[in-house]
Amino acid sequence: MKASDIIASIGVIILLIAFLLNLYKKLPSSSKVYIFMNFLGAAICCFSSYLIKFYPFVVLESIWSLVALVSLFKVPRETSGNNK
């Protein structure tokens, strides 16, 4: 097994664990842990795709990780209607 296969496997495992934990209601999709797992898994898969020069997945995984990273640091907004 090549290094890129091992790296990709680690990323996919992280993504699947996050998905399963969310599916079985052990980890809500709004939790920082879930979002971080999505960021980490996608970033690792992106790197692996880059190593094998499979650029469609580099684009997919880089966007996935970027969206997760932005979500991780997103400031919660006031929703109680107290807008002044």
C-alpha positions as CSV (number, residue, x, y, z in Angstrom):
1,M,0.0,0.0,0.0
2,K,1.4,3.4,-1.0
3,A,1.6,6.4,1.4
4,S,-1.1,8.2,-0.5
5,D,-3.5,5.2,0.1
6,I,-2.7,5.2,3.8
7,I,-3.2,9.0,4.0
8,A,-6.5,8.8,2.1
9,S,-7.7,6.0,4.3
10,I,-7.1,8.0,7.4
11,G,-9.0,11.0,6.0
12,V,-11.9,8.8,4.9
13,I,-12.1,7.1,8.2
14,I,-12.3,10.4,10.0
15,L,-15.1,11.6,7.7
16,L,-17.0,8.3,8.1
17,I,-16.8,8.3,11.8
18,A,-18.1,11.9,11.9
19,F,-20.9,10.9,9.6
20,L,-21.9,7.8,11.6
21,L,-21.7,9.6,14.9
22,N,-24.0,12.3,13.5
23,L,-26.3,9.7,11.9
24,Y,-26.8,7.9,15.2
25,K,-27.3,11.1,17.1
26,K,-24.1,10.9,19.1
27,L,-22.6,14.1,17.6
28,P,-24.8,17.0,16.4
29,S,-23.8,18.5,13.1
30,S,-23.5,21.9,14.8
31,S,-20.9,20.7,17.3
32,K,-17.3,21.9,17.0
33,V,-16.0,18.3,17.1
34,Y,-18.2,17.3,14.2
35,I,-17.1,20.3,12.1
36,F,-13.5,19.8,13.0
37,M,-13.6,16.2,12.0
38,N,-15.1,17.2,8.7
39,F,-12.3,19.8,8.2
40,L,-9.5,17.4,9.2
41,G,-10.8,14.5,7.2
42,A,-11.4,16.6,4.1
43,A,-8.0,18.3,4.4
44,I,-6.3,14.9,4.6
45,C,-8.2,13.6,1.6
46,C,-7.4,16.7,-0.3
47,F,-3.7,16.2,0.4
48,S,-3.8,12.6,-0.6
49,S,-5.6,13.5,-3.9
50,Y,-2.9,16.1,-4.6
51,L,-0.2,13.5,-4.0
52,I,-1.8,11.3,-6.7
53,K,-2.6,14.3,-9.0
54,F,-6.3,13.6,-9.0
55,Y,-7.4,17.2,-9.2
56,P,-11.2,16.9,-9.3
57,F,-11.0,15.6,-5.8
58,V,-8.4,18.2,-4.8
59,V,-11.0,20.8,-5.7
60,L,-13.9,18.9,-4.0
61,E,-12.0,18.2,-0.8
62,S,-10.4,21.7,-0.6
63,I,-13.8,23.3,-0.8
64,W,-15.2,20.9,1.7
65,S,-12.4,21.6,4.2
66,L,-12.6,25.4,3.6
67,V,-16.4,25.4,4.3
68,A,-15.8,23.4,7.4
69,L,-13.0,25.7,8.6
70,V,-15.2,28.8,8.0
71,S,-18.0,27.0,9.9
72,L,-15.7,26.2,12.8
73,F,-14.9,29.8,13.4
74,K,-18.3,31.3,12.5
75,V,-19.5,33.6,15.2
76,P,-23.1,32.8,16.3
77,R,-25.6,35.5,15.5
78,E,-28.3,36.8,17.7
79,T,-31.6,35.3,16.8
80,S,-33.9,36.6,19.6
81,G,-35.2,39.5,17.6
82,N,-33.3,42.1,19.6
83,N,-31.9,43.8,16.5
84,K,-31.5,47.5,17.1
